[in-house]
Amino acid sequence: MRGVASVWVILVSTLLLVLTAGAGEEFREPGAPCLSCHDTVTPGIVKQWEESKHSKVGVKCYVCHQAKEDDPSGFDHFGYRVTAVVSPRYCESCHPKQVEEFSRSKHAWAAFIGPLKPWYREMVKQGRDPLSQETAMESNPREFIRGQLTPLYPDSGALERIGLLDDESYYQENQVLGCLQCHGSYVIARDGKLVDGWPNNGIGRINPDGSMGSCTACHTRHRFSIAEARKPETCGQCHLGPDHPQIEIYEESKHGTIYASSGEEWNWDVPPGQWGPEDIAAPTCATCHMSGFGGVVESTHDVGARLYWELQAKKSTPQWDDPSKVPLGEQKPDEEQAKRGRAEMKKVCRTCHSSTWVDGYFESFDRVVMDYNRVYEYSEKLLNQAYDEGLISRDNPIDELPEVMYYYIWHHDGRRWRMGASMMGPDWTHWNGAVDALMDKLNMMEEWLQMKRENRELEERVSRMESRKVCAPSLSVLLALLPALAYGVLRRRRG
């Protein structure tokens, strides 16, 4: 028995030596060591990777997950330093052109243009680096924006009024699972541990290595599929809803209805630069904004490169010169760049449409934007009049009716009006856009202000009557009736 046992010990030892001799190379050409565990622990991830182009060309786990020396999110994982936050810096080694284009896009700056703007401005004001992990640890971005009273978080006005804005037991977690999910969070890492801002896959995520963005927002891990990124549903995970309903507009458009009826039959996996009208019957978001479609334009990961107008802004101008200036409000319209972008967009349109069709549509679209701008200027004038006359207070910028209506006019209805026109969504242009802005919000704003002026006039008349020692009971009755009288005036006018 001892002889048999000795033979087994020798055989097992020899086998272990053979298996472990190449283990270092296996990890440096990673795959099997990671997969042997993760096939059981996270089988979904392994299956996705096996179906990806990465697996077909030999891009294995450690190629992407090996943490860079200066990345604070790196941690020891069975003897190897890895990171879960694979930022654009990691993708850049194989995709430098795409990362460079993305880095100068609004997508990369989405967190600082959007929900983290107040924090970014304050850090710059203090002379601190907003991309530094040290800055974020000393002044937590998430905690900073919580409790801010600003139209950037439109619910903050109501929260202030009811006493919850500064209540520590009210989390405002809708900022985390709402705004930051699309715009991107600030991921803070300490000693290899992700201590804040994680999990998050937002397009403008601030990463521990100091980079901005998340490629997997559109190319979901671990398939990283170009076909997925070309389909409108991918863009629609963020570009939807009452304030930027691009996916709903697309679905209503002729392009969207063609996609809905025959998109399953289209060729989605054509390599970049080769995709063209022979592969699809109608454009998707990526076709117009990113793809080198039909070879008539260069592909780009700067999604604003082919646009003329800023449609999300309060007042539309030609495209801004530099997204990095937007958080500080230092951006300026760049008409020359906007014209070049429009020319590029028209090239894509002309792969399927005549020049007459294309030029005619854009001329009408431009007039829609100019119409909206006129209405915006009028609504802004009304709001400022209300402030100047003391009808509303500047203390809380988003709680009184004229402020809320003004916000809806530009942020909701006005965007739908402009975006609907840009993407051939007639219902969004007219009913959900222009009509909602004018007949509903602007009318209500005007009537409310007129009612407040009439109320003030009545109060002044009552005050003058009191000074003349008119019968006190009569005055009390009149004062009690003021709200009802004002409501009656408003109802008659809106009726």
C-alpha positions in Angstrom: 0.0 0.0 0.0 2.9 2.3 0.8 4.4 1.7 -2.6 1.1 2.5 -4.3 0.7 5.6 -2.3 4.2 6.7 -3.1 3.5 6.2 -6.8 0.4 8.4 -6.5 2.3 11.1 -4.7 4.9 11.1 -7.4 2.3 11.2 -10.2 0.2 14.0 -8.6 3.4 16.1 -7.9 4.6 15.7 -11.5 1.2 16.6 -12.8 1.0 19.8 -10.6 4.5 20.8 -11.8 3.4 20.4 -15.5 0.2 22.4 -14.9 1.8 25.2 -13.0 4.9 25.6 -15.1 3.1 27.8 -17.7 0.6 29.5 -15.2 2.4 32.8 -15.4 2.2 32.8 -19.2 -1.4 31.8 -19.0 -2.2 34.9 -16.8 -0.1 37.1 -19.1 -2.1 35.7 -22.0 -5.1 35.6 -19.7 -8.2 33.6 -20.1 -8.2 30.1 -18.7 -7.2 30.9 -15.1 -10.0 33.6 -14.9 -12.5 31.5 -16.8 -12.0 28.4 -14.6 -13.5 30.3 -11.6 -15.8 32.8 -13.3 -17.5 30.1 -15.4 -19.0 29.1 -12.1 -19.1 32.4 -10.2 -20.4 34.6 -13.0 -21.4 32.4 -15.9 -23.3 35.1 -17.6 -20.2 37.2 -17.9 -18.2 34.3 -19.4 -21.0 33.5 -21.9 -21.1 37.1 -23.0 -17.4 37.2 -23.5 -17.4 33.9 -25.4 -19.9 35.4 -27.8 -17.9 38.6 -28.3 -15.5 39.6 -31.0 -12.9 40.0 -28.2 -12.9 36.2 -27.6 -12.6 35.5 -31.3 -9.5 37.6 -31.7 -7.9 36.6 -28.4 -8.6 39.6 -26.2 -8.9 37.9 -22.8 -9.8 39.1 -19.4 -6.5 40.4 -18.1 -5.9 42.5 -21.3 -8.7 44.8 -20.1 -8.8 44.2 -16.4 -5.1 44.5 -15.5 -5.0 47.6 -13.4 -2.6 50.4 -14.3 0.0 51.3 -11.7 -1.5 54.7 -11.1 -5.1 53.5 -10.9 -6.4 53.6 -7.3 -9.2 51.2 -8.1 -6.6 48.4 -8.7 -6.6 45.6 -6.1 -5.0 42.2 -5.6 -7.0 39.3 -7.0 -5.4 35.9 -6.4 -1.9 37.4 -7.0 -2.8 39.7 -9.9 -3.6 43.4 -9.8 -7.0 44.0 -11.4 -9.7 46.7 -11.6 -13.4 46.5 -12.1 -13.6 50.0 -13.4 -12.4 49.6 -17.0 -12.2 53.2 -18.2 -11.6 54.6 -21.6 -7.9 54.7 -20.7 -7.9 50.9 -20.9 -9.8 50.8 -24.2 -7.5 53.4 -25.6 -4.6 51.0 -26.1 -6.6 49.3 -28.9 -9.1 52.0 -29.8 -7.1 55.3 -29.7 -9.1 57.1 -32.4 -12.5 56.3 -30.8 -11.3 57.4 -27.3 -9.9 60.6 -28.6 -13.1 61.5 -30.4 -15.2 60.5 -27.4 -13.1 62.6 -25.0 -14.0 65.9 -26.8 -17.7 65.1 -26.9 -20.6 66.2 -24.7 -21.0 62.5 -23.7 -17.6 62.5 -22.0 -18.5 65.7 -20.1 -22.1 64.6 -19.3 -21.6 64.4 -15.5 -20.0 67.8 -15.2 -22.4 69.4 -17.7 -25.3 67.9 -15.9 -25.8 66.8 -12.2 -22.3 67.4 -11.0 -22.0 70.9 -12.4 -22.4 72.7 -9.1 -19.6 70.6 -7.5 -17.3 71.1 -10.5 -17.8 74.9 -10.4 -17.1 75.1 -6.7 -13.9 73.0 -7.0 -12.6 75.2 -9.8 -13.5 78.3 -7.8 -11.4 76.9 -4.9 -8.5 76.2 -7.3 -8.8 72.4 -6.9 -8.6 69.7 -9.5 -12.1 68.3 -10.2 -10.5 65.1 -11.6 -8.4 64.4 -8.6 -9.4 61.6 -6.3 -8.0 63.6 -3.4 -10.4 66.4 -4.2 -13.4 64.1 -4.3 -12.5 62.4 -1.0 -12.2 65.8 0.7 -15.4 67.1 -0.8 -17.7 64.3 -1.8 -19.5 65.2 -5.1 -22.6 63.2 -4.3 -23.0 64.7 -0.8 -22.3 68.2 -2.2 -25.1 68.1 -4.8 -27.6 66.7 -2.2 -29.5 69.6 -0.8 -28.6 72.1 -3.5 -31.5 74.4 -4.3 -31.3 74.9 -8.1 -33.4 74.3 -11.3 -30.8 71.7 -12.2 -32.7 69.5 -9.7 -36.2 70.8 -10.3 -37.7 68.9 -7.4 -35.4 70.9 -5.0 -37.9 73.8 -5.0 -40.7 71.7 -3.6 -38.4 69.9 -1.2 -37.3 73.3 0.2 -40.9 74.4 0.6 -41.9 71.3 2.6 -38.7 71.2 4.7 -37.1 68.1 3.3 -34.2 69.6 1.3 -31.9 69.9 4.3 -33.3 66.8 6.1 -30.5 64.3 6.4 -33.1 61.5 6.7 -34.3 62.3 3.1 -31.8 60.8 0.8 -32.7 62.3 -2.6 -31.6 59.0 -4.0 -33.5 59.8 -7.2 -30.3 61.8 -8.1 -28.3 58.5 -7.9 -30.6 56.1 -9.6 -32.0 58.9 -11.9 -29.6 61.6 -13.0 -26.3 59.9 -12.3 -27.3 56.6 -14.0 -27.2 58.3 -17.4 -24.9 61.3 -16.9 -22.4 59.3 -14.9 -21.3 59.3 -11.2 -18.0 60.2 -9.6 -16.4 56.9 -8.7 -14.1 57.2 -5.7 -11.5 54.5 -4.9 -9.3 54.1 -1.8 -6.8 51.3 -1.4 -8.4 49.3 -4.2 -11.9 49.6 -2.7 -14.7 51.4 -4.5 -16.1 53.5 -1.7 -18.5 55.8 -3.6 -20.2 56.2 -7.0 -20.3 52.5 -7.7 -22.0 50.7 -9.4 -22.5 53.1 -12.3 -22.3 52.9 -16.1 -23.2 56.4 -17.0 -21.8 57.8 -20.2 -19.9 60.7 -18.5 -18.7 58.7 -15.4 -15.7 60.1 -13.6 -13.3 57.2 -13.1 -10.7 56.7 -10.4 -7.9 56.9 -12.9 -8.9 60.5 -13.7 -10.5 59.7 -17.1 -14.1 60.5 -18.0 -16.6 58.2 -19.7 -17.8 54.7 -19.9 -17.5 52.8 -23.2 -19.8 50.1 -21.9 -22.7 52.6 -21.7 -23.2 51.8 -25.4 -21.1 48.7 -25.9 -22.4 46.7 -23.0 -19.9 44.4 -21.3 -18.9 41.7 -22.0 -20.1 41.4 -25.6 -19.0 44.9 -26.5 -21.2 44.6 -29.6 -21.0 47.1 -32.5 -24.5 45.8 -33.5 -25.9 46.8 -30.2 -24.5 50.2 -30.3 -26.0 50.8 -33.8 -29.5 50.0 -32.7 -31.8 52.9 -31.4 -32.8 51.1 -28.2 -29.2 51.5 -27.0 -29.5 55.3 -27.3 -33.0 55.2 -26.0 -31.9 54.0 -22.5 -31.0 57.6 -21.8 -32.5 59.7 -24.6 -36.2 59.3 -23.6 -38.8 60.8 -21.4 -40.5 64.2 -21.2 -37.4 66.4 -21.5 -35.4 64.6 -24.3 -37.7 62.0 -25.9 -35.4 61.2 -28.9 -36.3 57.5 -28.9 -40.1 58.2 -28.8 -39.6 60.8 -31.6 -37.7 58.2 -33.6 -40.4 55.6 -33.1 -43.0 58.0 -34.6 -40.8 59.0 -37.5 -40.8 57.3 -40.9 -37.3 56.1 -40.2 -38.4 54.5 -37.0 -41.5 52.8 -38.5 -39.3 51.2 -41.2 -36.9 50.0 -38.5 -39.7 48.5 -36.5 -41.1 46.7 -39.5 -37.9 45.2 -41.0 -35.0 46.0 -38.7 -34.5 42.4 -37.6 -33.5 41.5 -41.2 -30.8 44.2 -41.5 -27.1 43.6 -41.5 -25.8 45.0 -38.1 -22.4 43.4 -37.9 -20.6 45.0 -40.8 -17.2 46.4 -39.8 -16.8 50.1 -39.2 -16.4 52.1 -42.3 -18.2 49.5 -44.5 -21.7 50.0 -43.2 -24.0 51.5 -45.8 -27.5 51.8 -47.4 -27.1 48.3 -48.8 -27.2 46.9 -45.2 -30.1 48.8 -43.7 -33.4 50.3 -45.1 -33.5 53.3 -42.8 -31.1 55.2 -40.5 -30.8 54.7 -36.8 -29.3 57.2 -34.3 -25.7 55.9 -34.9 -26.2 56.0 -38.7 -26.7 59.8 -38.7 -24.6 60.9 -35.8 -21.6 58.5 -35.8 -21.2 56.0 -38.6 -19.0 56.4 -41.7 -22.2 55.5 -43.6 -21.8 54.6 -47.2 -18.2 55.9 -47.1 -19.5 59.5 -47.6 -18.3 60.6 -44.1 -15.7 59.5 -41.6 -17.0 57.7 -38.6 -16.8 59.5 -35.2 -17.4 59.0 -31.5 -18.1 62.7 -31.1 -21.9 62.5 -31.3 -22.3 66.3 -31.7 -19.9 66.6 -34.6 -22.7 66.6 -37.3 -25.1 68.9 -35.5 -25.8 72.6 -36.2 -28.1 73.6 -33.3 -27.9 73.2 -29.5 -31.4 71.8 -29.0 -31.2 71.1 -25.3 -30.2 74.6 -24.3 -32.7 77.2 -23.0 -32.2 79.2 -26.2 -30.8 77.4 -29.2 -27.6 78.6 -30.7 -25.1 77.1 -33.2 -23.0 74.3 -31.6 -20.9 75.3 -28.7 -17.1 75.5 -29.3 -15.9 73.2 -26.5 -17.8 70.9 -24.1 -15.2 71.4 -21.4 -16.2 75.0 -21.1 -19.9 74.3 -20.5 -19.7 73.4 -16.8 -18.3 76.9 -16.1 -20.7 78.6 -18.5 -17.8 79.8 -20.7 -18.9 78.1 -23.9 -19.5 80.2 -27.1 -21.4 79.3 -30.3 -19.1 78.2 -33.1 -21.0 78.8 -36.3 -18.2 77.7 -38.6 -18.0 74.3 -36.8 -21.9 74.1 -36.8 -21.9 74.7 -40.6 -19.3 72.0 -41.1 -21.4 69.6 -39.0 -24.6 70.4 -40.9 -22.7 69.7 -44.2 -21.6 66.3 -42.9 -25.1 65.4 -41.8 -26.5 66.3 -45.2 -24.0 64.0 -46.8 -25.5 61.1 -44.8 -29.0 62.2 -45.7 -28.2 62.3 -49.4 -27.2 58.6 -49.4 -31.0 58.0 -49.5 -32.7 61.4 -50.3 -32.4 64.0 -53.0 -30.7 67.3 -52.3 -34.1 69.1 -52.8 -35.7 66.9 -50.1 -32.8 67.3 -47.7 -32.4 71.0 -48.1 -36.1 71.7 -47.9 -36.5 69.7 -44.7 -33.5 71.5 -43.0 -34.8 74.9 -44.0 -38.2 74.1 -42.3 -36.4 72.7 -39.2 -34.3 75.8 -38.9 -37.5 78.0 -38.9 -39.0 75.8 -36.1 -35.9 76.5 -34.0 -36.2 80.2 -34.7 -39.9 80.2 -33.7 -39.1 78.5 -30.5 -36.3 81.0 -29.7 -38.9 83.8 -30.1 -41.2 82.2 -27.6 -38.4 81.5 -25.2 -37.3 85.1 -25.2 -40.9 86.2 -24.5 -41.2 83.7 -21.5 -37.8 84.9 -20.1 -39.0 88.5 -20.3 -42.2 87.6 -18.4 -40.2 85.8 -15.7 -37.9 88.8 -15.2 -40.9 91.2 -15.1 -42.3 89.1 -12.3 -39.1 89.3 -10.4 -38.7 93.0 -11.0 -42.3 93.7 -9.9 -41.9 91.7 -6.8 -44.7 89.3 -7.8 -42.4 86.3 -7.1 -39.2 85.8 -5.1 -35.7 84.9 -6.3 -35.0 83.1 -3.0 -36.4 79.8 -4.3 -35.9 79.7 -8.1 -38.1 76.8 -8.8 -41.2 76.8 -6.6 -43.6 79.5 -7.8 -45.9 78.9 -10.8 -44.2 81.3 -13.3 -40.8 79.7 -12.5 -42.1 76.2 -13.0 -43.9 77.2 -16.2 -40.8 78.9 -17.5 -38.8 75.7 -16.7 -41.3 73.5 -18.5 -41.3 75.8 -21.6 -37.6 75.4 -22.3 -36.7 72.2 -20.5 -39.7 70.0 -21.5 -42.1 71.4 -24.2 -39.5 73.5 -25.9 -37.1 70.6 -26.3 -39.8 68.4 -27.6 -40.8 71.1 -30.1 -37.2 71.4 -31.4 -36.2 67.8 -31.2 -39.4 66.6 -32.7 -38.7 68.8 -35.8 -35.1 67.6 -36.0 -36.1 64.0 -36.2 -39.3 64.1 -38.2 -41.7 63.5 -35.3 -44.8 65.6 -36.2 -46.8 65.0 -33.0 -43.8 65.9 -30.8 -43.2 69.0 -32.8 -46.8 70.2 -32.7 -48.9 68.9 -29.9 -46.3 67.8 -27.3 -44.1 70.7 -28.3 -45.4 74.0 -29.6 -49.0 73.6 -28.4 -48.0 72.5 -24.9 -45.5 75.3 -24.6 -47.9 78.1 -25.8 -51.5 77.1 -25.1 -50.7 75.5 -21.7 -47.5 76.8 -20.1 -47.2 80.3 -21.5 -51.0 81.0 -21.1 -50.9 79.8 -17.5 -47.8 81.9 -16.8 -49.4 85.0 -18.2 -52.8 84.5 -16.5 -51.1 83.8 -13.1 -49.1 87.0 -13.4 -52.1 89.0 -14.4 -54.1 87.6 -11.5 -51.2 88.5 -9.1 -51.2 92.1 -10.4 -55.0 92.3 -9.9 -54.7 90.9 -6.4 -52.1 93.4 -5.6 -54.3 96.2 -6.9 -57.2 95.0 -4.8 -55.0 94.8 -1.8 -53.9 98.3 -2.3 -57.5 99.5 -2.7 -58.4 97.8 0.5 -55.4 99.4 2.2 -56.5 102.8 1.1 -60.0 102.1 2.3 -58.7 101.1 5.7 -56.7 104.3 5.9 -60.0 106.2 5.4 -61.5 104.2 8.3 -64.1 102.3 6.4 -66.2 99.8 8.3 -63.8 97.1 9.6 -66.2 94.1 9.2 -66.7 95.0 5.5 -63.0 95.1 4.9 -62.5 91.7 6.6 -65.1 90.2 4.3 -63.5 91.7 1.2 -60.1 90.4 2.2 -61.5 87.0 2.8 -63.0 87.0 -0.6 -59.9 88.0 -2.5 -58.6 84.5 -3.3 -62.0 83.4 -4.6 -62.4 86.6 -6.7 -59.0 86.1 -8.2 -59.7 82.4 -9.0 -62.9 83.4 -10.7 -61.0 85.8 -12.9 -58.5 83.2 -13.8 -61.2 80.6 -14.6 -63.1 83.0 -16.9 -60.0 83.9 -18.8 -58.9 80.3 -19.3 -62.4 79.3 -20.2 
